[in-house]
Each structure stands twice: as structure tokens, then as C-alpha cells.
Amino acid sequence: MSRYPDGGWVKHWFNPDGSYNAQFSDGRRLAARWSVQGERVCLTNMRPNMLIPRFCTAMIEADIGDTWHSRDPLGRRVQNVLVAGRQ
């Protein structure tokens, strides 16, 4: 899960078949394909279409409950937390 400073959030699901889904706190949804490229995880084929055709970010090794900071596809800072299950 990614949390924004303004209180918004995004839930992410990386499925074993390479599909990706996201749900935003404002009700929007996103679908894509994910793959590992070197030390990065990348999203492609995003629907609905975004301004960028592909987004890659550093792969993080984490345990349930761990948090780390990163940036979203638009460069905004987010705090991520690894949660158990498919909430």
C-alpha cells in the first residue's frame, strides 16, 4: 500500500501471472502488466492510459509491516508499507 502526505492511498496487487491491479482512495482503478528488469519492477500496458507508457521503480526486499519511501509515476513522494494478504 502507498500512502500520500495528503491522506490519499493506493492499494497494489502484483499477481503471479504478471498482471497488476491498483485501487485508489478516490475510487479509481488501474490495470497493467508487471515484470522484473534487473533490480527494478516495471509496469507496462497501463489501463486507463497514463501520460507515461512505462513506470519502473527499485525492487525493495521487505517483510510484512516494513515501510519505505519512494515516488509515484508523477514524481510525488509516497510512503509504502507491505501488508499481509489481499486487503
N, C-alpha and C positions, 0 to 999 in steps of 0.2 A: 504494500500500500504506500502511496506517495501522498504527503501532506504539504499543502501550501501555507505560507505565512498568514494568508487572509482567512484560513479555516477550511478552504476547499480541499478536496481529496480525490484521488483516483485509485481504484482497485484494479490490479493487474492479474491476469491469468495466462500463464505460459503453459500450453498444453503439450503433452508428449508427441503429438502428431505434427508439431511445428506451427500450429495455429495459435493466435494470441487474441485475447479479448480484454477490453478495459471498460469500466463503468465510472463515470464522473459524478461528483456530488450534485451537479446540476441536472442529472438525468441523461446526459449524452452518453453514447456508446461508440466504441471504436473496435474494429476488427483488423487484423494484419497477419502476416507470416513472420515468424522469428527464426533466427539462426545464429549460431556462434561463429564468429570470424576472428580467429586469433584470440586475443584477450578481451574481445568485445562481444556484446549481444546486440544484434541489429534487427530492426523492424522494417519490413517492406510490404508492398501491396496494401497500404493502409486504406481503409474504407470507413467513413467517407474520406475522400481525398483530402490530404493536408497540403499545405504550402510546400512541404518538402517531400520528396519521393521515398526517402530512406532516413532512418534515425538509428545511430549506434551510440552505445554508452559502455563504459568499462564494466567488465564482469566482476561482481563482488562475491566473495565467499562469506556466507553469513549463516548463523544459526537462528532458530525461531526467537523472536524478540529483539534481535540485533537491529540497530539503526545506523544509517549513513546518509550523508548529504550528496546530492548530485544536481543536475539541471535537466529540465524537461526539453522537448524538441524546440521550444521557443526561447530557450536560454534562461528561463525562470528557475530560481532556486527551489528545491524541494527537499523534504526530509523523508527518507524511505524507512519502512520497518517491515521485516519479514514476519508474517503472521502464519499461524498453523491453519491447515485446511483450506477450503474454498468458500470463504465468507463472502 
